[in-house]
Each structure stands twice: as structure tokens, then as C-alpha cells.
Amino acid sequence: MKPISLMKAIWLCYRNKKMSDSEKTGIRAERLNRLVAYAKQNSPYYCEHYHNIGENFNLSDLPPTNKVDLMAHFDEWVTAKDITLNEIETFMMDLDNIGRKIKGKYLVFTTSGSTGNPLVALCDQSTNNVMAAINMMRSFARKADFMSFLKGGGKTMGVFATGGFYLGNSSVRARLLSMPWKKRQFGVTSALYPIARIVDDLNDFKPTMLGGYPTILELLIDEQKSGRLQIAPVIIMTGGEYLSDQLRDSLETAFGCPVQTTYSCTEGGTIACECPEKHFHINDDWLIVEPVDHQNQPVPDGVQSDKILITNLYNYTQPFIRYEVTDRVVMHHEPCPCNNPSPWLTLEGRTDDILTFYEDGKIIKIPPLAIYATLKEIHGIIRFQLIAHGENQLELRITPGSGDEPQSLFEAAQKKLSAFLASHGVTTAHISFSDLTPMQHPQSGKFKHIINKPE
């Protein structure tokens, strides 16, 4: 496929605004046909998966895909002939490679594994350029906020989980590695740090835009109100987790600026951008979103889905076509007062929980993604679930890898987690090993890594 430059991607995003509905439909159909043809020709997995699919097909004719099956056939799935999953896993063993390109071509990201099964994603330059263009052209709901951001110096700092190849952390480091002269314009501080360290980093950097996961930014509200945190961002951008109306209001009150969020995932980039009405408009020129039930049958507008199927129309190296994402959404096609004609989504609420500990009369809150990132580094643990039962009592459930001894994995996890909690001032937590395996919610099917379940 012909590479897409950043300027071309920006122009394509801009041009879409000027098109009629029929022109947009035509472009989307053309991109889908081109992607499917390329996948069938260059991916052994899709060649087999689509062996009954001819040139004339409807989207619903294409059998869905899912994370577990694609990862099990990774080397046959990707269209790149010069890379294997084994090479990628070796590359990821060196954390200094975060933000670097393997073979000088592909950025590597991993998902957080909201279903308990992380995915490895490859992004070539064209894929990265389209993702960047979408964010540049559509992230700001209001032009006035964008102008305030530029006028304030355009300095951005994100509070992200570090120590892994996560989308937020890796994207920032990739930019810093490629443009080191911009280190005063954008930066990242670790969500794994104690709050006091995060506060110091933010006070030193003084960002114009503050970014991060809602559960981490929530812990900064009291810091800002108390005066320990002294920053004056003109906008806060959240992502990676659900942002409730209550938390949005609390952040806006504490920091005195508007708060926005996006709906994104590693496999599809920014799926939908928020408008001034707080509706998530799908970037439907580059992504197809299908709300479906448990049997992958479409659900009507206004009805909450059991999951969605996404088709990424711009990633040819690693095609995601009718790919299952276990997010529950409600699709809307009714007109939005913001005049964006693209359909919009209502999202389901938060998954993982903030954990609360008590030490010497003090309350210490730990964001879930920090704990997730700590335990994820224990090699041999395929899946885990940490449950807080109150009085600093923690229950750890794990699924070991083939040939791995569960007790040894637990002891390694216990040691790492205890050290992490101690760095946050939690020294009396007791971590017990559970005979139970990690379990999904019996009704929603959602998987929570971190559960606050006080007795």
C-alpha cells in the first residue's frame, strides 16, 4: 500500500468535513474493500478466514475476529513478512525500547487487557500518521480551548502507566525520541509514582494541558485544592477509562478549566471524539463501529450493546476487521446540536476500582492502573485479579502460564506488589493467595483486574 504521510492524513481528515453523506459512504466502502482485498492477499490468517468471501460482499458477510484467536495466529495474521511475535516479545523485554521502532519500522504497543488477555499491536508509519491526524484535527471539542492551549505555550504532560508498552506512555516517548528538542513541550510522569512525586513533576513542568486516566487525575483534586499542586492548565484531557459526569465536574471545579475525554483503544486508536454536547462522535471515515449482542447480531439505536465490532480502515500491517471489543455502548444516529453528522455513542461506566488503604490514621488511595502495571510485569502470570476486602486485606487470583508453578508466581507477585505499596506508604497490607481463578462478571461479561470489595 502507498504510505500515508502526516500532511496527507491531515488533509484527508479535513476533506471529510466537506463531503456529502453519499461521498463519505463511498469513501468508507472503498477503504473497506481495499483493506479486505489486501488482507486476503497478504495475511495467511485472513486468506483462510475469508476463503468464502468474494469481491462483492457486505460487511456482515465477514466473520468476526477476536483478540484470543488473532494472538494465537499472530505470525499468520500480520501482513508484514519481516517480523514475528517471538522477535517482538524479545524486543519488549528491554524496557528501553519503549517508544522505539522495532526493525526501524514499527512502534509496538500492548493493550491493558480489559478482558484479561493483552494484545500486541504493531503500528507502521502510515498508521501512526492517521492516528496523529485524527487527534490533531478532532481532539478539541471547542476551537476556543485549542486557541487557549496554543496561547498558553502548548505544554502537555500526561500521567500514564509507565514501565510497559502502553499506548499513552509509548506514544509520548516515541515523540521525545524523535524530537528531543521538544522535551519542554510535552512530557510524561508515571502513574506508578506516589502522589507526592507526581505533584512535584507537574509543578516543575507546569503543563498547559494535563492528561491522564480519570482514576489517577481524581487523586490530584485534593492536591490542587490544598495548594500542594500548583498548576493552571487551560484544559484537561482524559482517556483510557470512563469519565463520569461527577468526576468531570469535580476536576473542572478544582482546576478551573474545561475537562474533555475521548473513546479510544490500542487496536483502533481514537474511535470517537467528544463534542461540546459531550457526545462521542465516531471517526467513521477511518473506523466502522458495530454495536452487537453476545451472538454478534446487531442491536438497534438506543439499545445498549453487549460489545462492539470495530474495523480499522487504516492499519494494513495488522488488520483489525470486525474485531471484538468488550465495551458496552449505545449507538445514536439522531442529529446532534453540534452539527457533526457522524453517529455518536453513549459509553458504559468505569471498570477497575480505586483501592483505599488505611495507615496510621491516614487514607491512602491507589489508582487501579498503577497496580495493574506492577503485577503485569510478573512473567508467567497469564491473568490476575486483585480483590480488596477491607482492613488492608488483599486476595490475589492468578492464572499461571503453561509449566509455571502458581505458588512461585504468587510469591513473586506478592514481593513486587508489597514493594510497590510500601513506596506509597502502605506497609500493613496482607496479600493472600486464592484458590479461585480470575472471573468475569456473570452478567456483563466484563473482566475487572482490580476490585474494591469492602466487607
N, C-alpha and C positions, 0 to 999 in steps of 0.2 A: 504493500500500500504506500501511496505517496505521503511522506511525512507532513504533519500539520505544524507550522510554526506558531509561535505565540501570537504574532501580529495577525496571522490568518485566523486563528481561533477567536481572537477578539473581534475581528471583522464579522465572522460567521455568527457570533452571539449578537452583535449589533444588528446585522441584517435581518435576523429572525424577528426582531421587533417590528420591522416594516412590512412583513409579509402578511398576506391574507391567510385565512384559515385553510383554504384549499391548498395554497402553496406550502404551508407548514406540513400538512398531511402528506403531500407528495415528497417533500424532503425527508420526512421521517421514514416513509415506506422505502425510499431509495436507499437510505442508510441501513435499514434493517436487511434488505435484500443483499446489499453489498457485504454486510457483516456475515450473514449466514453462508453466502457463497464462499467467502474467504475461509471461514471456519471449517466448512466441509472439505475444502481443498487442502488446508494446511494443518488441521488438527485431527489426528487419528481417532481421538475420542469422539469428536463431533461427526466425523465421517461415518462411524458406526452408529452413533446416536440418531443421525438423520438419514439413515440408509433408505427410508421410505419417503423422504421428503423431496419432491420435485422442484422445478423452478417456480411454479405458481403455487403459492401456499398462503394460508392465513397464519397470523401469529399463534392462534390457538392450536394449530396443527403441530407446532413444535413441542416435543415433550419437555417438561420442566427439568431443571438441574438443581443440585443441592451441594452444599459445602462438603459433606462427608464423601459423596461419590466422586466429586471433582478432585479432592485432595488424594483420594485413593488411586486416581489415574492421572496424577499431576503431569508426568512427563509426556503422556499421550494427549493431554488436554491443551497445553500451551502450544502456540503455533511457532514459537522460536525454536529453531533446531540446535542452537548453540548453548543450551543451558539445561540442567537437570535439578530436580528437587534436592538431591544429595549435595550438589555444589552450593545451592542456596543455603541449606542448613549449615554447611561448613562455614560459609561466608558470615552467617548470623552469629556464629559462636564468638566472633570478635566484635565486641560492642563498639569499638572504634569505627566500625563500618556503617554505623547508623548514619543515614544521610548520604552515604557514598553509593556510587553505582557499581553493581556487580558487572564485571566484564566491560566496564566503562559505558554500559548501555541502559541498565535497568535499575531504578530505585526499588528497594524491597520494603514492603510493609507487612505487618501481621495484624489480624483483627484481634479484638479483645475477647472474642469467643463468647458472646452472649448466650449461645446455645450450648456452651461447654466444649466446642470444637473449633479452635482457632484456625484461620486460613492464612496462607502465604500468598501475597499479591505482588505481581511484577508490574511496574509502570514504565513504559518506554517514554521517550521524549514527547511524542505526539499526545499520549495520554495525559502526561503532566501538563502540557501546554493547554489542553482543553479544560482540565480541572482548574488551572490557574485563571484562564479567561472567564470561566463561569463565576468564580469568586470575585474577580476584579470588577466584572460588569454588573453583578446582581446581588452581592452580599449586603450592601447598604439599602435598607428599606426607603430611606429618605435622602434626597440629594443634600439637604442642609447638614445632615450628620456627616456625610462624606466630606463636605467642604470644611466643616469644623475639625475633622480629623486631619486634613491636609494643613489647615491654618495652624493647628497645634503642633505641627512638626512631624506628623505621621509616624510617631514612635509606637511600636507594638510589642507587647510582651505577653506570652501565653504561659499559663500554669498547667503543664501537661505531665502525664506519667512519662518518666524517662527510664533509661535502663533497658529499653526494648524498642523494637522496630515499629512503633505505633505511628499512625498517620500524622497526628499533630506534631509530635516530637521530631519525627524523621523529616517532615517537610521543612520545619524551621531550620534544622541542622543542615539540610541539603542547600538551603538558600545561603546560610552562613558560610558553608564550604565553597560555594561557587562565587559568592560575592562578599569576601571577608571585610571589605571596606564599609559594608553596611551594618556592622555589628552594633553600631549605636542607634540604628533604626529599628531593628527587631531582635528579640531575644526570647529565651525560654528559661523558666525556673521550674524546678522539679516538684511535682505534686507529692513526691515521696518525702520531701523535706518536712521537718517540724514547721508549724505555722510561723514561728518567730523568724526562721531563716527565710521563708517565702516573703514575709513582710520586709525584711532587710533588703532582699533582692529587688522588690518592687519599689521601695523607697529610693534605692540607688538609681534605678533605671528611669523612674517617673514616666510611665507609658501614657501616650495619648489614647491608645486603645488597649483595654485589658481583655484578655481572652482566657478561656479555660472551661473545665467541666463545671456544671452547676453545683454539684455537691462539694466541690473544692472552693468555689467562689463564695458559697454560702458561709463557709468558715471565716471568710475575710470581713464579713459585715461588722461583727463586733470589734475587729481590729481597726476598721476605719472609723467607727463611731467613737472608740476610746481615744483616738489620736495616735495610736501606735503605728498604724498605717496612714501615711500622709501623701496620697496621690490624688490627682484630679483628672481622671480620664474623661474624654468627651463622649465616649461610647464604650459599652461592654458587649463583647460578642461571646456567646456561649455555644457549646456544641458537644456532641458525644453522648449526651444524656438528655432526658426530658427536662424542660424548664417549666415549672408550674407558674401560674399567674401570681400566686402568693410570693414565691421567691423572686420573681421579676420585680414586683412592687417593692420588696424589701431591699433589693440591690439598687433600684433607682432612687429610693429614699436615702440610703446610706451614702451613695457615691454622687448623687445629684446629676445623673446623666441617663440617657436612654439605654435600654438593655435589649439586645436582639439575640436571636438564635437561628440556627439552620438545622436542616434534617439531612444528615449525611451518613455514609458508611464507606469503609475502605474499598469495597467492591465497586461502588458506583460513584464515589466522590460526593459532591453536593447534590443530593437528589432533589431537594426543594429549598427555596429561599423565602424568607419571611417578608411580607409586605406590611405597609402601615396599619392594615387591619388585623395583623398577627395571623394571617392565613399563610400556609406553606404552599406556595405555588411551585408545581413540578417543573423542572427544567426539561420540558418534554420535547425539545428539539434534539437533546442528546441522550435522554433516558425514557424508557417506557416503563410505567408502573401499573401493575395489575393487582388490585385487591382481590384475594381469593379466600375460599374456605379451606378446611382441612384436606379436602379432596382435590384441591387446586381448581375448583369451579368458581367462576366469577361471582362476586357479590355486588348487589346494586348500590348506586349512590345513596349516601345517608345511612348505610348499614356498616357496622364495624366488621372488618375482615378478621380472619384467623391468622393471616400472614399476607405477604405480598410477593409477587414475582417481579423482578427487575431485569430489564435488558439494557445493558450499557452499550450504546451505539458507537463509542469511540475507542474502546480498548480492543485492538486487534491482536495484541500479543497474548492476551489471556481472556478469551471471550466469555463474558457473563451473559447468557441468553436464557431468559425466563428462569432466572436464578432465585431460589427461595431465600427470603429474608423473613425471620420470625418476628416482625413488627406488626402490630395490630393498628390499622388505620381506618379512617372513614374518608371516602372519596367524595369530592364536591365538584359539580360542573356548573352550578348556578353562578351568575355574574358576580364579580367582586367589586365593591365600591372603588378599589384602587385602579380599576380598568385593565388589570393584567388578565388577558383572556385565557391563560393557561389554567387547567384544572388545579384544585388545591386540596390539601389534606388536613385532617384533624388527627393528631397523634395520641397514642396511649401514654399513660404516665410512667413514672420512674420505675426502674427495676431494682438494682442493688441499693442497699441501705447504708447510711452513715452510722458508724458504730460509736457508742458513747461509753467511756470508761471513767472510773472514779478513783482518784489517787490523793490521799491526804486532804480530803475535803474539796479537791479541785475536780472540775469536769473537763475531761479531755476528749475531743471529738476527732475521729479519724475518717477521712473520706474513703469510700469503697475502692476506688480505682488505685489508690496507693497500696492498699492491702493486696489487691489483685495482682498488681505489677510485682510485688515482692514474692508472692507464692508461685507465680508463673515461671520464675527463674529456677525452680527445682526441677531438674531434668528427670524424667521418668514418671512424673505425675501427668496423666493424660487429662484428668478432670478433677476439680476440687470444689468443695463447698464449705464455707466457714459460717457457723451459726453462733451468735452471741446470745447467751441465755440469761444475762443479768449478773450482777456482782462479779464482773470481770471474768466470767466463765465462758470459755470458747470451746466449741465442738468442731473438729476438722474431719470432714469426709473426703476420701480420695478414691480415684480410680487409677490403679497403677498401670504402667505400660507392660507389655509382654516381657516376662522374665524378671521384672523388678519386684523386689520384696517390699510389701506395704509398710511393715514396721520401720524399715530403714528409711523409706521415703518420708514417713511421718516424723521421725527423729530429725531428719534434715530440715523439713518444713518447720517444725517446732523451734529449732535453733534459729533459723533465719527470721521467722516471724517474731519471736521473743526479742531478738536484737533490734528489729525494726520498731516494735512497740516501745522498747526501752529508750530508743532515740527520740521518741515523742513524749517521754516522761511516764510511760505506763510500765511499771515494774512488777505489779502483782497479778497480772493476768495468768490464768491457768488454762492451758490448752490440752484438751483430751482427745484421744484417738477414737473415732466412732467406727463401729462395725457396719454402719449403714453406708450405702453408696450415695453419691450426689443424685439428687432427684429434681425433676422438673415439677412445676406447679401442676396439680392434677386437672385443673380446669383450663387455664390459659395455655398450658404447654410451655410457658416461658421458663427459662432457667436463670436462677439468681445465684451468683457466686457468694455474695455476702448478704446474710440475713440477720437482722436485728430482731430477736425474739425474746424479749424480757419476760421472765416468769411472773 
